[in-house]
Amino acid sequence: MLRHPPFFVRAGNVNLVSMLPVPDTAIIVVAAGSGTRLDAGAPKAFVGIDTHSILRHALDGVFAAAPAQVIVVAPAGFEGDAETEVRAAAGDRIDLGRVVTGGATRQESVSAGLGALWGDVTRVLVHDAARALTPPEIIDAVAAAIDGESGVIPTLPVVDTLKRVEGDAVIAPVDRSELAAAQTPQGFPRALLEAAYEAAAASGIEYTDDAALFAAAGHLVRQIAGSPRGFKITTPADLERARHLLADVQTPTSVPDSAPDSTWTGPRVGLGTDVHAFGGDGNLWLAGIEWPGERALSGHSDGDAVAHAMVDALLGAAGLGDIGEHFGTAHPEYAGAHAEVFLARTRELLHEAGYAIGNVSVQFQGNRPRFSGRRAEAERVLSAALGGAPVSVTATTTDGLGFPGRGEGIAVTAVAMVHPT
């Protein structure tokens, strides 16, 4: 990524030849947005998350990545504020940073950044300052994936149930397997990106992001894995989420001397239980799969007591609260959701907190459904929702004792092991 041309320094009457690395990669940080939806009384990039602005946090990640020319595109009138943030974040890389003034649209702002590129730059990353918590590892991964012919964007799988609507009418479901949530930075070969921007300017078309503009010019765009921390700060709720994540990292928890060692970095185990009565609408959903002809369980979502106990065990192992806090009735978006939605989101929460899932073991008590014939299918579905972590599910009866034995409902116990990443 670096070339080393000679750099001449005069010391008294002597010319000294030094070797300074010149990056062949540039990162354009787009910070010229107004932030209307954030409604914070200032351009979005200059709104504070904690003691630092959104832009400062974004630049901390950018300058922590491999050395690159860094061009911040600032709103008119805020160039000095942007320069201050660049100097604070850059440290001894201050010579790599520059501020330019943005335009009326995002496309014009990126064009302004392209106009400030050094001649040695062959790869360009375009990054939204609003994705302030993007890890530097993602920035480096995008840069490394640029192959000279195609663009590269980080993405996350879509976990929500999606519907196609017209007005207030729900028309049809949307297949999530064909969708991905795009993030930044988005990386491109410089020559192809500049040509694509020239073509877009000539066409008069405004594109929503650089990958769309690049693809419209006939070039391939590939995806790599993104990060849950690369979410875009757009609304006050997003800003609060960023503050919460930073507070978890920066604020040590105060514990009494008799408490367990809070610096423990080994595996952690969590226990989850859940109980649901029969009486819901439609077919039974249990262990992530549908059971046609079986009585449904009642509940806020689909009543899948196996999935819910797994969520509680995983959250408990990581010290992240319980299912009611994250998915309860205060979160109507999860009404009717199935196991894959709950478990995928739980995996995201653990990832954001710095944990990976080891394995989960679950047992449910109930007379029905007859589980053994579909055990492998259920374990496969549940494991896939957790990103491939091993899941084992067993079932037992209670010899007619208690509410499971009387056929009134199902009880579940789950144990999960997680470990710091």
Residue pairs with C-beta under 8 A, 6 or more apart in sequence:
1 23
1 24
1 25
1 66
1 67
1 68
1 143
2 21
2 22
2 23
2 24
2 67
3 21
3 22
3 24
3 120
4 19
4 20
4 21
4 22
5 19
5 20
5 22
6 17
6 18
6 19
7 17
7 18
7 19
7 20
8 15
8 16
8 17
8 18
9 15
9 16
9 17
9 18
10 16
21 67
22 118
22 120
23 66
23 67
23 68
23 69
23 96
23 118
23 120
23 121
24 120
24 121
24 122
24 123
25 66
25 68
25 69
25 121
25 122
25 123
25 124
25 125
25 143
26 68
26 69
26 70
26 71
26 117
26 118
26 121
26 123
26 124
26 125
26 190
27 62
27 65
27 68
27 69
27 70
27 71
27 124
27 125
27 126
27 127
27 139
27 185
28 71
28 73
28 110
28 113
28 114
28 124
28 125
28 126
28 127
29 55
29 58
29 59
29 62
29 70
29 71
29 72
29 73
29 127
29 128
29 129
30 73
30 102
30 106
30 109
30 110
30 113
30 126
30 127
30 128
30 129
31 43
31 44
31 45
31 55
31 58
31 72
31 73
31 74
31 75
31 82
31 102
31 129
32 43
32 45
32 73
32 74
32 75
32 101
32 102
32 103
32 106
32 109
33 43
33 44
33 45
33 75
33 106
33 129
33 130
34 43
34 44
34 75
35 42
35 43
35 44
35 45
35 47
37 234
37 235
38 44
38 47
38 233
38 234
38 235
38 236
38 238
38 239
39 236
40 47
40 236
40 239
43 75
43 78
44 54
44 129
44 130
44 233
45 53
45 54
45 55
45 58
45 74
45 75
45 82
45 129
45 130
46 53
46 54
46 55
46 78
46 81
47 53
47 54
47 239
48 54
49 57
49 132
49 233
49 239
49 242
49 243
49 246
50 243
50 246
50 247
50 250
52 60
53 85
54 129
54 130
54 132
54 233
54 242
55 72
55 82
55 85
55 129
55 132
56 85
56 88
56 89
57 132
57 133
57 242
57 246
58 127
58 128
58 129
58 130
58 131
58 132
58 134
59 70
59 72
59 85
59 86
59 88
59 89
59 90
59 129
60 89
61 132
61 133
61 134
61 135
61 136
61 139
62 68
62 70
62 89
62 127
62 136
62 139
63 70
63 89
63 90
63 91
63 93
63 96
63 97
64 136
65 136
65 137
65 139
65 140
65 143
66 139
66 140
66 143
67 93
67 96
68 96
68 125
68 143
69 96
69 98
69 117
69 118
69 121
70 86
70 90
70 93
70 96
70 97
70 98
71 97
71 98
71 99
71 100
71 113
71 116
71 117
72 82
72 85
72 86
72 97
72 98
72 99
72 100
72 129
73 99
73 100
73 101
73 102
73 109
73 110
73 112
73 113
74 81
74 82
74 99
74 100
74 101
74 102
75 101
75 102
76 101
76 102
79 99
79 100
79 101
82 99
83 99
86 94
86 97
86 98
86 99
87 94
87 97
90 96
90 97
98 116
100 112
100 113
100 115
100 116
101 112
102 108
102 109
102 112
103 109
103 111
103 112
105 206
107 197
107 200
107 201
107 206
107 207
107 213
110 126
110 197
110 210
111 197
111 201
113 126
114 124
114 193
114 194
114 197
117 124
117 190
121 190
122 148
122 189
122 190
122 191
123 143
123 146
123 187
123 188
123 189
123 190
124 187
124 188
124 189
124 190
124 193
125 139
125 142
125 143
125 185
125 186
125 187
125 188
126 184
126 185
126 186
126 187
126 188
126 210
127 134
127 139
127 184
127 185
127 186
128 184
128 232
130 232
130 233
130 234
131 183
131 184
131 230
131 231
131 232
131 233
132 233
132 242
133 229
133 230
133 231
133 242
133 245
133 246
134 183
134 184
134 185
134 227
134 229
134 230
135 227
135 229
135 230
137 227
138 154
138 183
138 185
138 226
138 227
138 230
139 185
141 154
141 224
141 225
142 152
142 153
142 154
142 185
142 186
142 187
142 224
143 187
145 152
145 187
145 222
145 224
146 152
146 187
146 188
146 189
147 189
148 189
149 189
149 192
149 219
149 220
150 189
150 219
150 220
150 221
150 222
151 186
151 187
151 188
151 189
151 192
151 193
151 210
151 211
151 214
151 215
151 219
151 220
151 221
151 222
152 186
152 187
152 188
152 221
152 222
152 223
152 224
153 182
153 183
153 184
153 186
153 187
153 211
153 221
153 222
153 223
153 224
154 182
154 183
154 184
154 185
154 186
154 223
154 224
154 225
154 226
154 227
154 230
155 180
155 181
155 182
155 183
155 223
155 224
155 225
155 226
156 180
156 181
156 183
156 225
156 226
156 227
156 228
156 230
157 176
157 180
157 181
157 344
158 176
158 179
158 180
158 181
159 176
159 340
159 341
159 344
159 345
159 348
160 176
160 333
160 341
161 173
161 176
161 336
161 337
161 338
161 341
162 173
162 174
162 176
162 179
163 170
163 171
163 172
163 173
163 174
164 170
164 171
164 172
164 173
164 174
165 171
180 223
181 226
182 209
182 211
183 226
183 227
183 230
183 231
183 232
184 209
184 230
186 209
186 210
186 211
188 196
188 210
188 214
192 214
192 217
192 219
193 210
193 214
195 217
196 213
196 214
196 216
196 217
196 219
197 213
199 216
199 217
200 207
200 213
200 216
200 217
205 216
207 213
207 216
211 221
214 221
215 221
227 351
228 348
228 351
228 352
229 245
229 352
231 238
231 241
232 238
233 239
233 242
245 352
248 353
252 262
253 262
255 262
265 420
266 419
266 420
267 358
267 417
267 418
267 419
268 317
268 318
268 319
268 355
268 417
268 418
268 419
269 317
269 415
269 416
269 417
270 312
270 313
270 314
270 315
270 316
270 317
270 318
270 415
270 416
270 417
270 418
271 312
271 313
271 316
271 413
271 414
271 415
272 308
272 309
272 310
272 311
272 312
272 313
272 314
272 315
272 316
272 323
272 412
272 413
272 414
272 415
272 416
273 309
273 312
273 411
273 412
273 413
273 414
274 305
274 306
274 308
274 309
274 312
274 323
274 411
274 412
274 414
275 305
275 409
275 410
275 411
275 412
276 297
276 298
276 299
276 303
276 305
276 308
276 409
276 410
277 297
277 298
277 403
277 408
277 409
278 295
278 296
278 297
278 298
278 407
278 408
278 409
278 410
279 295
279 296
279 297
279 298
280 296
280 297
280 298
280 299
280 302
280 303
281 296
282 296
283 290
283 291
283 292
283 293
283 294
283 296
284 290
284 291
284 294
284 295
284 296
284 297
284 369
285 291
285 296
285 297
285 302
285 303
285 304
285 338
285 339
286 294
286 297
286 304
286 305
286 306
286 364
286 369
286 378
286 410
287 304
287 306
287 307
287 339
287 362
287 364
287 371
287 374
287 378
287 379
287 381
287 382
287 393
288 304
288 306
288 307
288 338
288 339
288 340
288 343
288 378
288 381
288 382
288 385
289 374
289 377
289 378
289 381
291 369
294 368
294 369
295 368
296 302
296 303
297 303
297 304
297 305
297 409
297 410
299 305
299 308
300 327
300 328
300 329
300 334
300 335
301 308
301 327
301 334
301 335
301 336
301 337
301 338
301 342
302 336
302 337
302 338
302 339
304 338
304 339
304 342
305 364
305 410
305 411
305 412
306 339
306 362
306 364
306 378
306 382
306 393
306 412
306 414
307 338
307 339
307 342
307 343
307 382
308 323
308 342
308 412
309 362
309 412
309 413
309 414
310 343
310 346
310 360
310 362
310 382
310 391
310 414
310 416
311 323
311 326
311 327
311 342
311 343
311 346
312 322
312 323
312 414
313 360
313 414
313 415
313 416
314 346
314 347
314 350
314 357
314 360
314 416
314 418
315 321
315 322
315 323
315 325
315 326
315 346
315 349
315 350
316 322
316 416
317 355
317 416
317 417
317 418
318 349
318 350
318 353
318 355
318 418
319 353
320 326
320 349
320 350
320 353
323 342
326 345
326 346
326 349
327 334
327 337
327 342
327 345
334 341
334 342
339 381
339 382
339 385
340 381
340 384
340 385
343 382
343 385
343 386
344 385
344 386
346 386
347 357
347 385
347 386
347 387
347 389
350 356
350 357
350 418
351 421
354 420
354 421
355 418
355 419
355 420
355 421
356 389
356 418
356 419
356 420
356 421
357 386
357 387
357 389
357 416
357 417
357 418
358 389
358 390
358 416
358 417
358 418
358 419
359 389
359 390
359 391
359 392
359 416
359 417
360 382
360 386
360 389
360 390
360 391
360 392
360 414
360 415
360 416
360 417
361 391
361 392
361 394
361 414
361 415
361 416
362 391
362 392
362 393
362 394
362 412
362 413
362 414
362 415
363 393
363 394
363 395
363 396
363 412
363 413
363 414
364 371
364 393
364 394
364 395
364 396
364 410
364 411
364 412
364 413
365 395
365 396
365 397
365 398
365 402
365 404
365 410
365 411
365 412
366 395
366 397
366 404
366 407
366 409
366 410
366 411
367 397
367 404
367 405
367 407
368 407
371 378
371 393
371 395
372 395
375 393
375 395
378 393
379 391
379 392
379 393
382 391
382 393
383 389
383 390
383 391
397 404
397 405
398 404
398 405
399 405
400 406
402 411
403 409
403 411
404 410
404 411
